[in-house]
Amino acid sequence: MANEKQPTVIKKYANRRLYHTGTSTYVTLDDLASMVKKGEDFVVFDAKTGEDITRSVLTQIIFEQEGKSGQNLLPITFLRQLIRYYGDSMQALVPSYLEHSIQMLTENQQKFREQMSQAFGSNAFGSAAFTAMEDQVQKNMTVFRDALKMFNPFGLPTEGEAKAAGQPGAKEGEAAELDELKRQLSEVQKRLDKLSG
């Protein structure tokens, strides 16, 4: 398709500077983050080797965004679980699952905002909203576990098997994850109260 717009090429030089070939200017990671938010597609190549380093640059943008005060989007439990999947037999499933999940969130974000406003009024992110989100997280975890079982012919370990292996059982693990999510939601609620107060 000749009409399809090609992604902008960004070159990264040894001095760590990023060069936007479309505008013939140097750009920062913040500039690239703005491009992503506007829906502009780009690829990043190492200027010396020609290697595609888009993934590492996007990861660096996320790292910088997470480092900004109040910008935490990735819960610690999520990051830990993600690390656990590296080298695991389920590693190949994770990218497509995450891609599907974020695509669903993107497609439904406006509907979600409207429903939150209708259900909870002007305080759309109050404690009742967090309870609803907590329920949704539990449903998502159930769906994810069911998907994992499909790729594990022996099933997930039972409570007794997990204890015998010295690992927390499924219920204990879920309770710990739920407690951590509750703690994080409580922190977010405090931040929101502080901002609105």
Secondary structure, DSSP 8 states (H G I E B T S, - for coil): -TTS---EEEEE-TTS-EEETTTTEEE-HHHHHHHHHTT--EEEEETTT--B-HHHHHHHHHHHHHHSTT---S-HHHHHHHHHHTTSTTTTHHHHHHHHHHHHHHHHHHHHHHHHHHHHTT-TTSHHHHHHHHHHHHHHHHHHHHHHHHT-TT-S--HHHHHHTTS--HHHHHHHHHHHHHHHHHHHHHHHHHHH-
